[in-house]
Structures are given as structure tokens and as C-alpha cells.
């Protein structure tokens, strides 16, 4: 089973401990980044994350999240604002998948996949 790679950015010590405890599962691997550095987006992207979790003061995508998408578009960005009572998940859209040569079977499969794909 392949691990889900999670990067933590700007979480205070208590929130970091809580998140790590929640994510302490065999299929999840957490890497903690201490905070913003001039090259943090590059460092995050080079680690090829599946999910990047940011502590932020806002409920919108921080600029560093946009930089992560620029360098690693498949990542998901989860933000935890303020008192950590809520969170927001961001994905880069649109998403394109090459389906190859079109056939009736491929068309039907694409439609079924689109219907069941998470939004």
C-alpha cells in the first residue's frame, strides 16, 4: 500500500501534535515544515505531497497554496483557520485525463467515472 504523503506548514506546536495524532495511521506519512521560508513552495513540491495542511488566519487559499499548485498540481491543500474548529480543502481544477482512442466502451467508462468522481 502506497503512503499518503502529508506536509504540515505553519501549525503551532499544539495543533501539529493534534494533527499528527489524528493522522497516525499506517497509510499516512507526515512531514512537518517549520514555517514559511523563501523557498517553502519549492521544498513542498519537491517532497511530492498528496496533501498540504496550512494553518492560516483566513478561510481562503493562501498565496503559498497557489504556489504549491503551480509546482505540484495534483496536491490537495487543506487550510485550518483561526481556532481550528473548521477546515477547507482546495483542489486545482480543471483536471485532465487522456482517455486514449475513443471507443463505445471508453466513452461509457468515462461517463461512469465522471458521475462517481468526488467533487
Secondary structure as GFF3:
##gff-version 3
##sequence-region A 1 119
A	DSSP	beta_strand	4	9	.	.	.	ID=ss1
A	DSSP	alpha_helix	13	22	.	.	.	ID=ss2
A	DSSP	beta_strand	28	33	.	.	.	ID=ss3
A	DSSP	alpha_helix	40	46	.	.	.	ID=ss4
A	DSSP	beta_strand	51	56	.	.	.	ID=ss5
A	DSSP	alpha_helix	63	71	.	.	.	ID=ss6
A	DSSP	beta_strand	76	81	.	.	.	ID=ss7
A	DSSP	beta_strand	88	91	.	.	.	ID=ss8
A	DSSP	alpha_helix	104	116	.	.	.	ID=ss9
###
